[in-house]
Amino acid sequence: MNLSHVYNKEEHDQTIIDCFLQMWRYSADLMFIMAVEEGDEFSLYDNNPASKAVMGLEKGFEIHRLNLRVQFGDEMAEQVFATYRQVIINRTPVSIEQAGMRGDGSRIYFDTLFVPIFDLTGKAVFVCGVSRDITKIKDAETVALQANEKLLEYSVALESINQDLDRKVQERTKELEDAKRTVEEALEAKSSFVARMSHEIRTPINAVIGLSHLSLKTPLNMEQQDYINKILTSGEVLLSLVNDVLDFSKIEAGKMSIEVVPFSPRLIVEHAINMSSLKAKEKKLTLTVDISPTLPTMLLGDPLRIQQILVNLVSNAVKFTERGGICVRLYADIDSRHFSLRCDVIDTGIGIAKAFSDQLFQSFQQADDSITREFGGTGLGLAISRQLCELMGGKIWVNSAVGQGSTFSFTVPLSVPANRLTQDEHGIAEGHIAPNLFQYHILLVEDNIINQKVILGYLGDTGIQVDVAENGEEAISKVNNKDYHLVFMDIQMPVMDGLTATRKIRQLSHSKYSHLPIIAMTAHVSQEAKKQSASVGMNAHLDKPIKKTDLYKILQKHLNIKEPHGASQQASLELKNETDSDLDLLSNLSAIDTLDVYEAVTNLGGKTSLYINLVAAFYKKYQDVCLEKRSGDEFFSTLHSLKSNSAYIGAFTLSSYCLALESERHNSVAYFKKFPLLLREYRKLLDLLGRVLIPYTAFIADNIKYVGFSEVELLNRLEFIIPLLKNSDFLVESHFDVLRQMVKGTKYVFDIEHIIFDVQNIEFEMAYIKVSQLVLELQGD
């Protein structure tokens, strides 16, 4: 490469001029030279072809000192002249964004560099410039602004956020990607707002519904009953609306999470039916259930979301059916350990035209506007059901015709859990933890009194010492003045929230505060929420509504409880203080193919001794009961109790037959078809139980006979706990052991266990009703 050429300034300058001349001709940027004229005026000395095209001039149009006032008018010319004058005053190049007009009248935006040219005397003679067309960028900004304005329509409460969004868009977004990011931030704010608002709205609505229920139990005249019934109905409609909007918002924002836990599909169906049974009864509709015998008793999936879909489909079927009935079918296509759960909800209602079927699953859509006026609803229920199905990897569809009813179906891929639970897999059996933890002292930071009672009630059996703080500020004060082993910290609280409080605790000077376990309690356990809490120093999350199992697992892990008390013999379930005879009996019961001992004991919190007592009581109660000799109300009363009692001991097939037959009370054909199936299962179970239990005569005598039982003492105890149930007071749990001993081996075992189960699931109102009914029964005796 030869670089020895002699520098020739004239040649060098000419080369530069030639290069710039080519750029002038072919550049897509707009180049121009403005001549300074007398009177502080300017003329267009010349401009390149790209500039001429924008001005609407012909390609070969010659320009030399073109009068811009003639070309653009005085107003526009004066605007650009002002810019040129300022450039000359500054005596340095200036870059400015400008708006202009094309020759065809359309708007165009430029980013222009102005350079003043002076002669040897320092007099300005020209202003040169090059403009880049940024119209597309400006259009993108316009699109972003329009998207932002659309968001303002969602809620007046977001107005201040969106105003800030406008400012950010104007200042920082020059490309469409910036606009997208800003929209995502606004959606996040909207979702957060909807979540907070729904929480605040649901609290008073629940109070309205609860107090309305209680008011209806008091002496009222017809007019007052009518008013309160209307208040109750309106409250339930409003609560449903709020729940729909919240679920829709969560799904829309991608915050709806799907969990995978063991659950009983039969219980889910029963709950969905119970939710609509009262309305169906009012409309004189039949509600039937058909559960395939091949359906496993336990599945792995998200029971809450599946139940939500079922409740929505069943309630819709009841709503749109005036005569006939609804049938819910549940079955499965099993493939090894994986299969799809299939559910059909069949009604004899008004039906749906084929043209409207597809849009049913879209948001805010119903088949006809008149449907909304007549039946109500948000049009979100089926859209939410579709999205929940898709989140779980399933699908939902409808087959219908006007006047011929509808069949809504959905499938969800699930799996079957292993029929065993090991301590290594699950850490601790449900409902169990070391009962003597008096050496531990924890702090509960929670402003909601109901949540306080729930946690304090769960911790009552452990002996742990608990202090309560109602906000973050109070928590910091208590942590400063006392040593705690662990802190449960709510996230959303008045005065000071949990995140701020945790951050301040971690900043305290003593090193012990950096190692103190702080557990977040929140109903919004998204990955983002977990990252946020971890960033301030929280150790784990406890999801609301709080489950006893989850609470105990947290304590076991963060208090370093190596082995639960009495768990040295623990295997698949906790068997503490069991005799060898008890273990043999449990093993023999597990061999009965019609019993799912694992699920039953798990549902009882791992209390195997309680399970054995229930089995013995079940056998004593039903061994001499001949179902075929009972009829009418007596039969269905027996059937109703048998349904739940058989479920308690794990006879889920028998329980499902009871449920199916109970729903066919007014259908004689279906009744006589299904009764033999139930009777065969019932006799088989009692026969197998007798074979197992009779050899254990000493056990039976010990477990089904309670010396000194007094109905008067039971009545007094029940009357004493009624006020506690009425006030939703967890102190009622302190009476459970006494009640269990009092009814041990009597016909009241299942009544008491039902009441205890309701309280442990925070169903105080249901427990109150059952206790009141039992009191009336005892008083009658």
VOGU-3710 file (C-alpha; in Angstrom, 3 decimals, decimal comma):
1> mnlshvynke> 0,000/0,000/0,000  1,596/3,247/-1,195  0,966/6,196/1,144  3,675/8,439/-0,256  1,355/10,765/-2,205  2,233/14,420/-1,869  -0,416/16,449/-0,073  -2,116/18,920/-2,396  -4,469/21,236/-0,507  -6,414/22,284/-3,575
11> ehdqtiidcf> -6,861/18,666/-4,620  -7,759/17,687/-1,041  -10,409/20,406/-0,726  -11,849/19,543/-4,118  -12,205/15,889/-3,042  -14,162/16,945/0,041  -16,372/19,209/-2,066  -17,018/16,364/-4,522  -17,950/14,008/-1,686  -20,308/16,484/-0,089
21> lqmwrysadl> -21,826/17,219/-3,487  -22,679/13,518/-3,887  -24,149/13,436/-0,391  -26,169/16,551/-1,277  -27,611/14,773/-4,297  -28,358/11,339/-2,851  -28,863/11,704/0,907  -32,325/10,916/2,290  -31,744/13,666/4,845  -32,968/17,144/3,953
31> mfimaveegd> -30,110/19,639/3,288  -30,507/23,349/2,668  -28,655/26,693/2,552  -30,414/29,858/3,740  -29,015/33,204/2,537  -29,065/36,171/4,921  -30,861/39,091/3,223  -31,269/42,729/4,142  -33,700/43,640/6,862  -32,897/40,540/8,906
41> efslydnnpa> -34,703/38,436/6,302  -33,765/35,098/4,739  -34,171/33,359/1,412  -33,705/29,759/0,365  -30,371/29,812/-1,438  -30,659/26,151/-2,454  -31,717/22,744/-1,137  -31,026/19,143/-2,069  -33,430/16,827/-3,964  -34,712/15,171/-0,777
51> skavmglekg> -35,688/18,583/0,586  -37,328/19,578/-2,693  -39,412/16,374/-2,616  -40,748/17,179/0,840  -41,596/20,719/-0,302  -43,524/19,234/-3,215  -41,213/20,736/-5,838  -40,383/18,980/-9,061  -37,111/17,077/-9,195  -35,376/19,489/-11,621
61> feihrlnlrv> -36,776/22,674/-10,099  -34,007/25,273/-9,848  -33,846/27,325/-6,655  -31,826/30,435/-6,002  -32,754/32,825/-3,214  -36,369/31,632/-3,095  -38,655/33,957/-1,131  -40,025/31,806/1,689  -42,717/34,286/2,631  -44,218/33,771/-0,801
71> qfgdemaeqv> -43,708/30,013/-0,594  -45,039/29,378/2,971  -46,794/32,545/4,061  -45,699/35,164/6,583  -46,676/33,266/9,739  -44,747/30,102/9,020  -41,821/31,982/7,455  -41,495/34,150/10,549  -41,342/31,036/12,760  -38,387/29,551/10,873
81> fatyrqviin> -36,688/32,964/10,536  -36,756/33,297/14,317  -34,785/30,069/14,556  -32,185/31,281/12,023  -31,736/34,550/13,889  -31,171/32,720/17,147  -28,553/30,493/15,495  -26,698/33,573/14,234  -26,843/35,172/17,687  -25,429/32,013/19,280
91> rtpvsieqag> -22,669/31,889/16,588  -22,475/28,104/17,120  -24,242/25,107/15,567  -27,644/24,319/17,123  -29,736/21,087/16,962  -33,512/21,555/17,166  -36,610/19,373/16,678  -39,115/21,033/14,346  -42,516/20,402/12,827  -43,306/21,370/9,273
101> mrgdgsriyf> -45,594/20,745/6,333  -44,925/18,698/3,208  -45,882/20,043/-0,156  -49,019/17,854/-0,041  -50,082/19,449/3,253  -49,189/16,501/5,509  -47,336/16,995/8,775  -43,615/16,182/9,001  -41,180/16,292/11,922  -37,433/17,010/11,715
111> dtlfvpifdl> -34,402/16,857/13,927  -32,317/19,686/12,344  -28,697/20,790/12,778  -28,258/24,524/11,986  -24,744/25,915/11,225  -24,182/29,695/10,807  -21,640/30,831/8,121  -19,795/34,143/8,534  -17,605/36,107/6,082  -14,151/37,418/6,887
121> tgkavfvcgv> -15,623/40,486/8,542  -17,710/38,353/10,875  -20,954/39,125/9,117  -23,469/36,284/8,837  -24,028/35,370/5,211  -25,593/31,916/5,328  -27,284/29,428/7,639  -26,759/25,838/6,494  -28,736/22,929/7,781  -29,407/19,221/7,553
131> srditkikda> -32,736/17,757/8,722  -33,519/14,153/9,560  -37,113/12,965/9,169  -38,264/11,731/12,602  -41,947/11,520/11,724  -42,085/7,745/12,404  -40,578/8,248/15,837  -43,087/10,993/16,553  -45,869/8,728/15,292  -44,660/6,053/17,698
141> etvalqanek> -44,783/8,596/20,509  -48,298/9,508/19,416  -49,311/5,835/19,533  -47,842/5,596/23,018  -49,745/8,665/24,156  -52,976/7,286/22,722  -52,406/3,989/24,543  -51,825/5,908/27,741  -55,018/7,913/27,272  -56,934/4,668/26,818
151> lleysvales> -55,750/3,502/30,215  -57,306/6,559/31,833  -60,745/5,163/31,028  -60,282/2,174/33,361  -60,397/4,062/36,635  -60,579/7,621/37,863  -58,412/6,569/40,769  -55,520/5,928/38,337  -55,648/9,486/37,004  -52,632/10,740/38,940
161> inqdldrkvq> -50,572/7,688/37,907  -51,489/8,154/34,275  -50,679/11,871/34,389  -47,221/10,906/35,563  -47,181/8,338/32,771  -47,949/11,076/30,213  -45,019/13,091/31,507  -42,690/10,098/31,342  -43,834/9,242/27,825  -43,250/12,825/26,627
171> ertkeledak> -39,835/13,031/28,275  -38,362/9,586/27,749  -40,130/7,694/24,997  -38,904/8,345/21,485  -39,384/4,825/20,245  -42,226/2,336/20,404  -40,355/0,053/22,811  -40,378/2,800/25,432  -44,139/3,144/25,029  -44,576/-0,614/25,545
181> rtveealeak> -42,611/-0,515/28,795  -44,672/2,394/30,073  -47,939/0,599/29,291  -46,724/-2,447/31,234  -45,995/-0,241/34,245  -49,484/1,220/34,064  -51,056/-2,262/33,862  -49,076/-3,284/36,920  -50,369/-0,238/38,789  -53,923/-1,002/37,676
191> ssfvarmshe> -53,705/-4,616/38,801  -52,274/-3,573/42,149  -55,026/-1,014/42,545  -57,753/-3,522/41,662  -56,297/-6,038/44,125  -56,187/-3,467/46,936  -59,624/-2,116/46,164  -61,172/-5,578/45,941  -59,705/-6,430/49,345  -61,088/-3,237/50,863
201> irtpinavig> -64,492/-3,730/49,214  -64,885/-7,409/50,097  -64,377/-6,815/53,826  -67,537/-4,686/54,293  -69,476/-6,824/51,790  -68,699/-9,944/53,823  -69,906/-8,105/56,915  -73,150/-7,165/55,142  -73,727/-10,768/54,034  -72,826/-12,252/57,409
211> lshlslktpl> -74,924/-9,826/59,427  -77,837/-10,319/57,030  -77,673/-14,091/57,615  -77,624/-13,526/61,370  -80,471/-11,000/61,182  -82,665/-13,523/59,366  -82,348/-15,802/62,404  -83,890/-13,148/64,668  -87,645/-12,471/65,044  -88,698/-10,342/62,042
221> nmeqqdyink> -91,958/-9,368/60,435  -92,581/-10,158/56,761  -91,565/-6,695/55,553  -88,292/-6,774/57,503  -87,501/-10,255/56,173  -88,103/-9,011/52,648  -85,754/-6,043/53,156  -82,957/-8,181/54,624  -83,326/-10,861/51,945  -82,904/-8,147/49,320
231> iltsgevlls> -79,846/-6,776/51,150  -78,410/-10,309/51,308  -79,059/-10,975/47,619  -77,547/-7,633/46,609  -74,492/-8,261/48,783  -73,920/-11,701/47,261  -74,271/-10,299/43,735  -71,813/-7,509/44,543  -69,345/-9,954/46,106  -69,546/-12,160/43,027
241> lvndvldfsk> -68,930/-9,137/40,817  -65,882/-8,055/42,855  -64,461/-11,587/42,788  -64,962/-11,825/39,020  -63,261/-8,481/38,408  -60,351/-9,414/40,681  -59,840/-12,803/39,012  -60,092/-11,235/35,565  -57,551/-8,570/36,550  -55,143/-11,203/37,908
251> ieagkmsiev> -55,386/-13,283/34,748  -55,055/-10,204/32,534  -51,883/-9,177/34,372  -50,457/-12,706/34,308  -50,531/-12,904/38,119  -52,861/-15,902/38,423  -50,761/-18,816/39,666  -51,724/-22,487/39,503  -50,767/-24,766/42,382  -50,397/-28,532/42,420
261> vpfsprlive> -51,632/-30,178/45,626  -53,508/-33,381/46,498  -57,299/-32,988/46,554  -60,517/-34,980/46,474  -62,574/-34,411/43,292  -65,685/-35,716/45,045  -65,502/-32,999/47,686  -65,115/-30,351/44,989  -68,233/-31,548/43,169  -70,184/-31,711/46,410
271> hainmsslka> -69,187/-28,154/47,258  -70,171/-26,893/43,803  -73,567/-28,601/44,120  -74,111/-27,272/47,640  -73,381/-23,715/46,497  -76,357/-23,829/44,120  -78,645/-26,294/45,905  -80,721/-23,640/47,667  -81,406/-21,729/44,448  -82,212/-24,996/42,648
281> kekkltltvd> -84,613/-25,964/45,416  -86,362/-22,591/45,161  -86,849/-23,170/41,417  -87,871/-26,826/41,996  -84,983/-28,114/39,865  -83,254/-31,469/40,299  -79,497/-31,512/40,916  -77,866/-34,850/40,139  -74,279/-36,055/40,292  -72,736/-38,878/38,277
291> isptlptmll> -69,172/-39,723/39,349  -67,360/-42,500/37,525  -66,296/-45,397/39,802  -62,919/-45,355/38,021  -62,182/-41,813/39,179  -59,337/-41,848/41,751  -60,206/-40,612/45,233  -57,227/-38,248/45,220  -55,736/-36,179/42,394  -52,870/-33,727/42,038
301> gdplriqqil> -53,808/-30,287/40,721  -55,328/-26,966/41,699  -58,576/-27,755/43,565  -59,476/-24,101/44,097  -59,430/-23,264/40,370  -61,213/-26,461/39,320  -63,857/-25,819/41,965  -64,173/-22,219/40,754  -64,919/-23,442/37,223  -67,437/-25,995/38,481
311> vnlvsnavkf> -69,214/-23,501/40,737  -69,512/-21,063/37,839  -70,878/-23,673/35,419  -73,357/-25,122/37,928  -74,590/-21,702/39,088  -75,031/-20,644/35,440  -76,975/-23,825/34,723  -79,300/-23,169/37,665  -79,660/-19,509/36,683  -80,716/-20,251/33,097
321> terggicvrl> -82,919/-23,286/33,807  -86,582/-22,874/34,754  -87,820/-26,474/34,454  -86,173/-29,865/34,668  -82,747/-30,072/36,238  -78,968/-30,127/36,081  -76,633/-33,125/36,014  -72,904/-32,966/36,814  -70,795/-35,792/35,406  -67,199/-36,382/36,458
331> yadidsrhfs> -64,941/-38,987/34,892  -61,382/-39,516/33,747  -59,306/-40,827/30,868  -56,496/-42,499/32,796  -53,126/-43,092/31,156  -50,641/-44,609/33,603  -50,282/-41,921/36,316  -51,473/-39,083/34,072  -54,918/-38,429/32,770  -57,415/-35,713/31,931
341> lrcdvidtgi> -60,219/-34,954/34,344  -63,428/-34,451/32,346  -66,512/-32,703/33,668  -69,881/-32,169/31,946  -72,563/-29,858/33,329  -75,828/-30,685/31,562  -78,966/-28,576/31,948  -82,474/-28,413/30,485  -82,412/-24,623/30,322  -83,032/-21,979/27,676
351> giakafsdql> -80,173/-23,114/25,433  -77,869/-21,027/23,269  -77,962/-20,293/19,557  -74,998/-21,675/17,596  -74,081/-18,166/16,424  -73,471/-17,041/20,009  -71,579/-20,112/21,274  -68,083/-18,910/20,377  -68,404/-15,463/21,944  -69,661/-16,866/25,275
361> fqsfqqadds> -66,106/-17,391/26,489  -65,020/-13,832/25,655  -64,802/-11,158/28,355  -67,954/-9,179/29,190  -70,002/-11,212/26,707  -73,369/-12,932/27,080  -75,458/-14,522/24,382  -77,864/-11,567/24,292  -78,052/-8,155/25,969  -81,501/-9,113/27,207
371> itrefggtgl> -79,859/-11,949/29,158  -77,952/-9,406/31,239  -81,099/-7,414/31,905  -83,141/-10,469/32,908  -80,619/-12,662/34,708  -77,796/-10,260/35,648  -74,091/-11,078/35,681  -70,866/-9,477/34,488  -70,210/-11,664/31,459  -66,831/-12,528/33,023
381> glaisrqlce> -67,594/-15,933/34,548  -67,141/-18,059/31,439  -64,190/-15,967/30,248  -62,471/-16,578/33,581  -63,338/-20,286/33,400  -61,814/-20,514/29,909  -58,629/-18,761/31,001  -58,329/-20,919/34,125  -58,721/-24,057/31,992  -56,019/-22,840/29,634
391> lmggkiwvns> -53,706/-21,937/32,532  -54,017/-25,548/33,721  -53,411/-26,864/30,191  -57,041/-27,783/29,545  -59,948/-26,514/27,474  -63,652/-25,705/27,807  -66,490/-25,788/25,278  -70,280/-25,867/24,953  -72,826/-27,876/22,960  -76,242/-26,279/22,908
401> avgqgstfsf> -79,356/-25,422/20,945  -82,086/-22,899/21,683  -84,818/-24,456/23,797  -82,955/-27,770/24,163  -80,630/-27,041/27,051  -76,832/-26,894/27,152  -73,855/-29,071/27,986  -70,770/-27,215/29,191  -67,678/-29,427/29,288  -64,070/-28,958/30,314
411> tvplsvpanr> -60,974/-31,098/30,618  -57,903/-30,533/32,778  -54,729/-32,669/32,647  -53,861/-33,876/36,167  -51,957/-36,713/37,793  -52,570/-39,293/40,494  -50,492/-38,971/43,676  -48,602/-41,884/45,134  -50,740/-43,504/47,838  -48,238/-42,819/50,564
421> ltqdehgiae> -46,661/-39,914/52,354  -43,147/-40,099/53,708  -41,592/-37,790/56,204  -38,694/-37,121/53,850  -41,083/-35,948/51,138  -43,339/-33,785/53,201  -41,404/-32,999/56,339  -44,265/-33,262/58,789  -47,705/-34,875/58,657  -50,603/-32,458/58,448
431> ghiapnlfqy> -51,742/-31,013/61,740  -48,741/-32,221/63,782  -45,840/-30,451/65,397  -44,021/-30,817/68,688  -46,686/-30,068/71,338  -44,196/-28,766/73,905  -42,542/-25,653/72,428  -42,809/-23,439/75,487  -39,180/-22,357/75,121  -39,953/-20,487/71,892
441> hillvednii> -41,201/-16,900/71,745  -42,555/-15,457/68,495  -44,042/-12,142/67,378  -47,200/-11,992/65,246  -47,522/-8,706/63,311  -51,084/-8,576/61,919  -53,727/-5,826/61,932  -56,705/-8,055/61,057  -58,314/-9,444/64,221  -59,738/-12,494/62,415
451> nqkvilgylg> -56,313/-13,459/61,055  -54,906/-12,975/64,551  -57,463/-15,404/65,950  -56,777/-17,960/63,224  -53,031/-18,042/63,862  -53,378/-17,908/67,639  -55,893/-20,742/67,403  -53,515/-22,851/65,303  -50,633/-22,183/67,698  -52,708/-22,967/70,783
461> dtgiqvdvae> -51,668/-26,647/70,866  -47,938/-25,981/70,494  -47,313/-24,069/73,719  -45,401/-21,367/71,839  -45,491/-17,956/73,516  -46,940/-15,353/71,150  -46,914/-11,539/71,285  -49,083/-9,525/68,893  -48,314/-6,221/67,140  -50,867/-4,497/64,911
471> ngeeaiskvn> -48,489/-2,601/62,588  -44,863/-2,396/61,534  -43,991/0,481/63,848  -45,241/-1,442/66,879  -43,337/-4,513/65,685  -40,019/-2,623/65,587  -40,613/-1,414/69,136  -41,327/-4,947/70,397  -38,322/-6,449/68,585  -36,130/-3,760/70,146
481> nkdyhlvfmd> -37,322/-4,617/73,641  -37,547/-8,414/73,570  -35,719/-11,356/71,995  -37,897/-13,366/69,601  -37,150/-16,637/67,841  -39,322/-15,789/64,830  -41,584/-13,037/63,447  -44,718/-13,504/61,318  -45,082/-10,215/59,392  -48,184/-9,126/57,451
491> iqmpvmdglt> -47,347/-7,106/54,317  -50,225/-4,616/54,084  -50,825/-2,770/57,379  -51,659/0,771/58,476  -49,055/3,123/59,991  -46,127/1,072/58,617  -46,242/-1,855/56,159  -44,401/-5,123/56,635  -41,722/-4,519/53,997  -40,675/-1,219/55,574
501> atrkirqlsh> -40,711/-2,732/59,060  -38,533/-5,663/57,951  -36,049/-3,336/56,265  -35,748/-1,258/59,460  -35,364/-4,361/61,661  -32,518/-5,617/59,457  -30,840/-2,203/59,835  -30,817/-2,367/63,658  -27,313/-2,360/65,065  -27,167/-5,690/66,918
511> skyshlpiia> -26,120/-8,693/64,824  -29,016/-10,821/66,134  -31,452/-8,801/64,029  -29,784/-9,929/60,811  -30,464/-13,606/61,666  -34,006/-13,256/63,066  -36,398/-15,305/60,842  -39,085/-12,984/59,439  -41,919/-14,709/57,571  -44,107/-12,701/55,180
521> mtahvsqeak> -47,883/-13,220/55,374  -49,744/-12,172/52,240  -52,549/-13,192/49,908  -50,445/-12,195/46,863  -47,602/-14,735/46,713  -46,414/-13,990/43,172  -42,792/-14,421/42,126  -42,463/-10,641/42,047  -43,819/-10,379/45,609  -41,353/-13,033/46,770
531> kqsasvgmna> -38,455/-11,156/45,168  -39,587/-7,913/46,780  -39,877/-9,450/50,258  -36,548/-11,254/49,861  -34,888/-7,976/48,882  -35,780/-6,438/52,268  -34,641/-9,492/54,199  -37,700/-11,728/54,635  -36,960/-15,446/54,883  -40,140/-17,070/53,531
541> hldkpikktd> -43,817/-16,616/52,643  -46,973/-17,872/54,373  -49,898/-17,722/51,980  -53,306/-16,406/53,086  -55,746/-17,868/53,897  -53,313/-19,535/56,283  -53,354/-23,325/56,469  -52,412/-25,100/59,656  -50,066/-27,432/57,794  -48,147/-24,585/56,163
551> lykilqkhln> -47,865/-22,735/59,476  -46,429/-25,780/61,227  -43,979/-26,469/58,405  -42,669/-22,901/58,685  -42,166/-23,327/62,438  -40,448/-26,669/61,968  -38,023/-25,283/59,396  -37,151/-21,908/60,895  -37,100/-22,958/64,565  -34,818/-25,864/63,603
561> ikephgasqq> -37,142/-28,524/65,036  -35,282/-31,613/63,913  -37,976/-34,158/64,767  -41,530/-33,667/66,011  -42,188/-34,827/69,556  -43,218/-38,472/69,617  -42,192/-38,976/65,999  -39,508/-41,570/66,540  -41,882/-44,180/65,132  -43,225/-41,865/62,420
571> aslelknetd> -43,480/-43,343/58,943  -46,039/-42,484/56,295  -48,322/-40,900/58,918  -47,628/-39,733/62,455  -48,467/-42,558/64,834  -47,606/-41,182/68,254  -48,531/-43,033/71,430  -50,133/-45,867/69,448  -50,098/-49,401/70,832  -48,979/-52,378/68,778
581> sdldllsnls> -52,628/-53,451/68,670  -53,608/-50,078/67,204  -50,932/-50,341/64,534  -52,023/-53,869/63,605  -55,617/-52,699/63,391  -54,653/-49,743/61,202  -52,709/-52,068/58,921  -55,698/-54,413/58,574  -58,036/-51,502/57,866  -55,657/-50,327/55,125
591> aidtldvyea> -56,086/-53,709/53,427  -59,822/-53,071/52,891  -60,070/-52,044/49,233  -63,154/-49,886/49,790  -61,323/-47,710/52,342  -58,738/-45,020/51,560  -57,131/-44,926/55,001  -54,340/-42,625/53,855  -56,661/-39,851/52,655  -59,012/-40,190/55,632
601> vtnlggktsl> -56,210/-39,928/58,198  -54,667/-37,035/56,258  -58,008/-35,208/56,312  -58,090/-35,704/60,099  -54,731/-33,984/60,475  -52,778/-37,252/60,752  -54,612/-38,268/63,961  -54,661/-42,042/63,591  -56,157/-42,663/67,024  -59,080/-40,427/66,114
611> yinlvaafyk> -59,488/-42,322/62,848  -59,611/-45,668/64,645  -62,219/-44,291/67,046  -64,325/-43,068/64,107  -64,138/-46,431/62,344  -65,247/-48,205/65,520  -68,066/-45,712/66,040  -69,105/-46,074/62,392  -69,338/-49,838/62,681  -71,299/-49,637/65,921
621> kyqdvclekr> -73,682/-47,061/64,445  -74,462/-48,884/61,193  -73,900/-52,618/61,814  -77,600/-53,148/62,572  -78,981/-50,524/60,160  -80,825/-52,086/57,202  -81,110/-49,412/54,555  -83,606/-51,423/52,524  -86,057/-51,361/55,465  -86,066/-47,601/55,727
631> sgdeffstlh> -88,131/-45,303/53,547  -89,183/-41,708/53,009  -87,665/-38,991/55,174  -86,131/-41,546/57,543  -84,197/-43,158/54,693  -82,899/-39,889/53,256  -81,967/-38,630/56,719  -79,925/-41,812/57,225  -78,494/-41,465/53,720  -77,440/-37,862/54,366
641> slksnsayig> -75,507/-38,734/57,537  -74,053/-41,862/55,920  -72,689/-39,693/53,087  -70,478/-37,603/55,385  -69,726/-40,325/57,943  -68,464/-42,718/55,274  -66,278/-39,945/53,845  -64,755/-39,400/57,310  -63,497/-42,986/57,445  -62,314/-42,985/53,811
651> aftlssycla> -65,208/-44,920/52,228  -65,361/-42,435/49,371  -67,051/-44,733/46,859  -69,921/-45,304/49,290  -70,053/-41,570/50,007  -70,284/-40,765/46,290  -73,118/-43,305/45,877  -74,946/-41,594/48,747  -74,485/-38,223/47,078  -75,719/-39,537/43,734
661> leserhnsva> -78,766/-41,251/45,266  -79,583/-38,234/47,411  -79,770/-36,093/44,278  -82,235/-38,573/42,687  -84,828/-38,296/45,441  -87,526/-37,144/43,027  -86,464/-39,330/40,104  -87,819/-42,804/40,821  -86,313/-44,421/37,715  -82,774/-43,240/38,475
671> yfkkfplllr> -83,304/-43,939/42,179  -84,159/-47,631/41,722  -81,289/-47,971/39,242  -78,664/-46,605/41,651  -79,948/-47,983/44,972  -78,626/-51,544/44,393  -75,122/-50,142/43,784  -75,213/-48,268/47,073  -76,647/-51,226/48,993  -73,984/-53,599/47,643
681> eyrklldllg> -71,174/-51,172/48,576  -72,721/-50,566/52,016  -73,055/-54,273/52,866  -69,571/-55,012/51,562  -68,019/-52,313/53,750  -69,820/-53,438/56,914  -68,886/-57,061/56,251  -65,197/-56,210/55,798  -65,185/-53,917/58,825  -66,747/-56,676/60,920
691> rvlipytafi> -64,069/-59,163/59,862  -61,336/-56,717/60,884  -62,881/-55,293/64,050  -64,449/-58,345/65,712  -61,036/-59,939/66,554  -60,170/-56,731/68,363  -62,973/-57,066/70,903  -60,938/-55,424/73,644  -60,273/-52,496/71,364  -63,930/-52,167/70,425
701> adnikyvgfs> -65,025/-52,266/74,057  -62,497/-49,589/74,890  -63,361/-47,360/71,963  -67,122/-47,603/71,705  -68,079/-47,554/75,346  -67,796/-44,491/77,556  -68,638/-45,174/81,189  -70,527/-42,411/82,906  -71,822/-40,639/79,797  -74,420/-38,038/80,653
711> evellnrlef> -76,575/-36,263/78,095  -77,178/-33,544/80,693  -73,431/-32,870/80,969  -73,126/-32,827/77,180  -76,059/-30,418/76,933  -74,490/-28,092/79,524  -71,153/-28,126/77,710  -72,773/-27,368/74,340  -74,842/-24,515/75,786  -71,624/-23,095/77,245
721> iipllknsdf> -69,806/-22,990/73,870  -72,704/-21,483/71,886  -71,693/-17,851/72,747  -68,085/-18,650/71,753  -69,226/-19,912/68,348  -71,537/-16,944/67,902  -68,564/-14,590/68,437  -66,200/-16,683/66,251  -63,932/-17,140/69,279  -61,163/-19,715/68,890
731> lveshfdvlr> -61,247/-20,353/72,646  -63,954/-22,866/71,767  -61,155/-25,227/70,689  -60,135/-25,654/74,340  -63,397/-27,629/74,857  -62,841/-30,117/72,038  -60,889/-32,754/73,973  -63,515/-32,803/76,721  -66,336/-33,090/74,177  -64,593/-35,948/72,401
741> qmvkgtkyvf> -64,201/-37,843/75,671  -67,819/-37,210/76,639  -69,245/-38,686/73,416  -66,679/-41,428/72,933  -68,502/-44,544/71,759  -71,914/-42,853/71,614  -74,160/-41,897/68,728  -72,964/-38,293/69,071  -69,378/-38,953/67,898  -69,995/-37,827/64,325
751> diehiifdvq> -72,013/-34,789/65,404  -69,134/-33,546/67,547  -66,521/-34,322/64,886  -68,543/-32,380/62,291  -68,662/-29,382/64,649  -64,921/-29,556/65,356  -64,177/-29,871/61,634  -66,232/-26,728/60,892  -64,395/-24,684/63,544  -60,990/-25,836/62,309
761> niefemayik> -62,015/-24,632/58,839  -63,230/-21,308/60,305  -66,871/-22,127/59,506  -68,151/-20,773/62,843  -71,642/-20,074/61,549  -72,084/-23,655/60,339  -70,741/-24,988/63,657  -73,130/-22,658/65,524  -76,097/-24,047/63,566  -75,075/-27,678/64,207
771> vsqlvlelqg> -74,550/-27,110/67,937  -77,915/-25,358/68,192  -79,613/-28,291/66,430  -77,878/-30,793/68,711  -78,946/-28,811/71,785  -82,573/-28,915/70,605  -82,254/-32,680/70,059  -80,845/-33,212/73,558  -83,510/-31,013/75,119  -86,168/-33,016/73,289
781> d> -84,740/-36,265/74,639
//
